[in-house]
Amino acid sequence: MTIDSLIMKLRESEHETYPVASDGDIFMTETALGRPLPSSFKAFVRSFSNGAYLYMLQEVSAVGEGNQKIAAIQKIYRNVSDPDENLSYHEGGQTTFKYLVPFGLDHNGNEWCFITDSAGDGNEYPVAYFETTRRKLYGKLPGFTEWLSILVERQEEVIRTLYDEDFQNGQMGLG
């Protein structure tokens, strides 16, 4: 599915949404981050909602100044002792903490992140779930569009669709 068709499907359901982002909001966040945001994410905040709580279960962060309930990406507090800390993917491979840009938080204090050490067309970065206590990455997906596609199709927290309950409770400590 394309980001535009996903946004159309999102409009068929109820979500906590906010006014859309302006180009200035996006520029503010990209400047603060020192890197561009993915084109798919910019389309989402420009045409659907600048920050949202989708299906009343999955947060998507805002840009610019954020809104009254959802922080802008660049304002998300992160416990960073070493930005050069190497982080492992459960599925194999590594990246460095400084390349993680969170775009969605969950009630466990974990983050869905853009992995900005590599980008495809339109600055489409892979995404992964950063489990902040164990400092490990899970559920690596090709990009925001694929992540959103899973959410729209299943209407359940994306991480909970990628791993079974035993793994979530045991390996990830999600409960």
N, C-alpha and C positions, 0 to 999 in steps of 0.2 A: 504494500500500500504506500501511497505517497503521503507526505505530510499534509497536503491539502485535503485528501480524502479522509485521513484520520481526524482532522479538525472538524470536517463535516459530520462524521460519526459522533464525535464528542458533543456536538451541538444537539444531538438527539437525546441526551441524558442530562441529569441534574448534577451540577458541580458547584463548588464555592469558587466563584470567579471575580475578577476585578477589571477595571478599565485596561484596555490594551496599552502596550508600551509604545513610546515614540522612538524615532530614530535617535533622538538625543539621549533617551534612557539607555538604549543599547550601546551607544557610543561611550557613555559614562562608565558602564560596566566593562566594556572591552578595554578602555583606557586604564581603568583600575587594575584589571587582570594582566594587562600587557600582552594580550593575545585575542584574536577574534573568537567569537562564539560560533557554533555551527549554524549553517544556514537554516536547517530544520528547526532548531530551537528559536532562532530569531523570527521565523515565520509563525511559530506557536505564540510567542509573546506579543507579536505585532497584530495578529489577526484573531486570536482566541482570548487570551487573558495574560496579563502581566503578573505571573504568580497565580497558582491555582491549587485547589485541593480536589483532585479528580476522584470521582465516585465516592467522595467523602472518606477516602482512605489513603491516597497517595499524593503527597505534596510535590509540586513543581515550583522551584524558586523563581523569584522575580528578578528584574534588572532595574537599573537607575536607582531611585530611592527606595524601591520596594513598595509595599502597601501596608495598611494598618495591621495585618496579621502575618504576612510572609516577607521575610527578609530578602534583600537583593543578594545575588550570588556573592558579590565582593564583600558583603557585610556579615557573612556567616562566620561565627566564631569557630576557630579550629585550634585544637591543642597541638601546637607545632613546636617540638623541641629541636628537630633537625630536618630542615626542608630537603636535605639530600639523602634522607633515610630511604633505603631500598625496601620495596614492598613486593611480596610475592602474590601471584595469582594462584588460586586453588587449582586451576586447570593447567598450570605451568607457565613459566616466564616471570619477568619482573618489570617494574617501573620504579620511578622515584616519586616520593611524596609531592615534591614541588610541581609535578605535572598533573596532579589531581585537581579538578575544578568542580566542586559540588554543585549539582543542579536540583537535588531533591533530598530532603531529610526524612527520617522516619522516627517513630516514637521510641525507638531503641537508641537514638543518638548516632545512628549510622547514616551513611551518605551514598546516594547514587552520584557518580562523578563522570565528567568527561575526562578521558585520558589523553592529555594534549601533547604527548611526546611524538605523536604521528597524526597526520591529518590527510584525509582524502579530498575529493572534490567538494567545494563549498565548505571547507574546514569541518567536514564531518569526522568527528573523533569517535573512537570506540568509547563505550561506556562500561562501567563496572560498579559493583556494590562494594563499598569500603566499610568493612566491619572494624569499627574504631578501637575496640578493646583489644582484639587479637591482632589488629593492624595487618589485615589480610584482605585481598580482593577476591570477589566471587562474581559469577554470572557475567563474564565479559560478553558484550554484544557489539555488533558492528557500529551502532550509532543510536542517536536519540530517536530516530524514526522507528527503528526496530523495537526499542524499549517501549515506546508509546503504542506501537502496534500490539504488543503482548498485553499491555494494560487495557487497551480498548477491547480486545478480543475476549479476555478472561475476566475483566472487571474485578481484579484481585491484585494485591501487592505483587509486583513483578518478581521479587526475590522468592516469594512463596510459590510461584509457579515453576521456578527453575530447579528447585531442590525439594525432595520429599521431607515430610515432617520430622522423621528421625534424624536426618542430616541437619536440618535447621536447628533442632533442639540440642543435639550432641556436638556437632562440629562448629556450628555458628553461635550457639547459645542464644537463639532468638526467642524461644519459648512461646 
